[in-house]
């Protein structure tokens, strides 16, 4: 988005001092700009992956409920524009919103304290959302409905997409494993549907949190908040750990589960399907970005990377399922 379009969006808001755009992190699905006005800081967010006002309306409702609840972590507070609404529109119809900035830094998987704190935060988020009463209906489907959510992609388009570019063709063996994982997953989802349900953040990870020192203090981006099985909150947050050597992966999983288990516990039936839910999450991510690629929103290199990642994580989970279950039972029951 051009600077002049960003400026036009910012001008839809009132500030107590002259504003200016300053450097800051940006998200993967959305355009973000850091704004400073006097001593106050804000984040402007332009939604690139949809133009559905209902999604942002629900997100803002959840944020206001959590803000009033004071759940032990900070959330971005939406700011009203000159029209008294928290949702603004760019000239091309894109949705945008302004939020009060949460000072801090982006946590990292390379700090043990941040890994443990992410586990604690996942438990706090789950607890806060469990007690949340809102009248809005969820927009996004639960993860276990991925066969319905991506039915056309899975049944009619995925095979052709995987043959449409040399970087994909060179990974044909891995793509075949992914397709087989999707088929195997199909027969296991009924048990998932019977697990305890509640509102979940749906995209909790390091990039959507804010740290101060060794502790995570803020949670961002409730765009994908929906009703799903409770255990998915914990699973989504673990995906960043499956990189590097095995000993690193196991240490990260252990630290995270210790953090979560110190604040919240899962039922035995939830713990037993956690390996399956990990694969469900990474397969959903793969299908999400493959769909974006089909629509021209992402490039070939990104999807090739997701083929590698999805294959690696699914194979790792299958290979280590019993040891994974042992860890989960010890820390989360």
QUIFENJO-V209813 format. One record per residue. N is the residue number from 1. RES is the residue in one small letter. NEAR is the number of other C-alpha atoms within 8 Angstrom. Layout:
n:res:near
N:RES:NEAR
N:RES:NEAR
//
This chain:
n:res:near
1:x:5
2:x:5
3:x:6
4:x:6
5:x:10
6:x:9
7:x:8
8:x:9
9:x:12
10:x:8
11:x:7
12:x:9
13:x:9
14:x:7
15:x:7
16:x:6
17:x:6
18:x:7
19:x:9
20:x:7
21:x:8
22:x:8
23:x:6
24:x:6
25:x:6
26:x:8
27:x:8
28:x:5
29:x:7
30:x:11
31:x:12
32:x:11
33:x:13
34:x:12
35:x:12
36:x:12
37:x:12
38:x:8
39:x:5
40:x:6
41:x:10
42:x:11
43:x:12
44:x:13
45:x:12
46:x:11
47:x:12
48:x:10
49:x:6
50:x:6
51:x:9
52:x:7
53:x:8
54:x:7
55:x:9
56:x:10
57:x:9
58:x:10
59:x:12
60:x:10
61:x:9
62:x:10
63:x:13
64:x:10
65:x:9
66:x:12
67:x:11
68:x:6
69:x:7
70:x:8
71:x:10
72:x:6
73:x:11
74:x:11
75:x:11
76:x:11
77:x:9
78:x:12
79:x:9
80:x:11
81:x:12
82:x:8
83:x:5
84:x:6
85:x:8
86:x:11
87:x:12
88:x:11
89:x:10
90:x:11
91:x:6
92:x:5
93:x:7
94:x:12
95:x:14
96:x:13
97:x:12
98:x:12
99:x:12
100:x:11
101:x:8
102:x:9
103:x:5
104:x:7
105:x:7
106:x:9
107:x:12
108:x:8
109:x:11
110:x:5
111:x:8
112:x:9
113:x:8
114:x:15
115:x:14
116:x:14
117:x:13
118:x:15
119:x:17
120:x:14
121:x:11
122:x:13
123:x:13
124:x:13
125:x:11
126:x:13
127:x:9
128:x:11
129:x:11
130:x:8
131:x:6
132:x:9
133:x:4
134:x:6
135:x:4
136:x:5
137:x:4
138:x:9
139:x:7
140:x:7
141:x:11
142:x:10
143:x:9
144:x:9
145:x:8
146:x:11
147:x:9
148:x:6
149:x:7
150:x:9
151:x:9
152:x:7
153:x:10
154:x:9
155:x:7
156:x:7
157:x:9
158:x:9
159:x:7
160:x:7
161:x:9
162:x:11
163:x:9
164:x:8
165:x:9
166:x:7
167:x:9
168:x:12
169:x:10
170:x:6
171:x:10
172:x:9
173:x:6
174:x:10
175:x:12
176:x:8
177:x:9
178:x:12
179:x:8
180:x:8
181:x:9
182:x:9
183:x:8
184:x:8
185:x:10
186:x:8
187:x:7
188:x:8
189:x:9
190:x:7
191:x:7
192:x:10
193:x:8
194:x:6
195:x:10
196:x:6
197:x:8
198:x:10
199:x:13
200:x:14
201:x:13
202:x:11
203:x:12
204:x:12
205:x:11
206:x:13
207:x:7
208:x:10
209:x:14
210:x:16
211:x:14
212:x:9
213:x:4
214:x:8
215:x:9
216:x:14
217:x:11
218:x:11
219:x:12
220:x:9
221:x:7
222:x:11
223:x:7
224:x:10
225:x:13
226:x:13
227:x:11
228:x:12
229:x:12
230:x:12
231:x:10
232:x:11
233:x:14
234:x:11
235:x:12
236:x:13
237:x:14
238:x:11
239:x:9
240:x:9
241:x:9
242:x:8
243:x:7
244:x:6
245:x:6
246:x:6
247:x:6
248:x:9
249:x:12
250:x:8
251:x:8
252:x:12
253:x:10
254:x:10
255:x:12
256:x:15
257:x:13
258:x:12
259:x:14
260:x:18
261:x:14
262:x:8
263:x:9
264:x:10
265:x:9
266:x:9
267:x:7
268:x:8
269:x:7
270:x:10
271:x:14
272:x:8
273:x:9
274:x:11
275:x:12
276:x:8
277:x:10
278:x:12
279:x:11
280:x:11
281:x:11
282:x:12
283:x:11
284:x:10
285:x:8
286:x:12
287:x:10
288:x:8
289:x:10
290:x:9
291:x:9
292:x:10
293:x:12
294:x:8
295:x:7
296:x:7
297:x:7
298:x:10
299:x:8
300:x:9
301:x:7
302:x:8
303:x:13
304:x:11
305:x:8
306:x:9
307:x:13
308:x:9
309:x:8
310:x:12
311:x:12
312:x:8
313:x:11
314:x:11
315:x:8
316:x:8
317:x:12
318:x:8
319:x:6
320:x:8
321:x:9
322:x:6
323:x:7
324:x:10
325:x:12
326:x:8
327:x:9
328:x:11
329:x:10
330:x:7
331:x:10
332:x:13
333:x:11
//
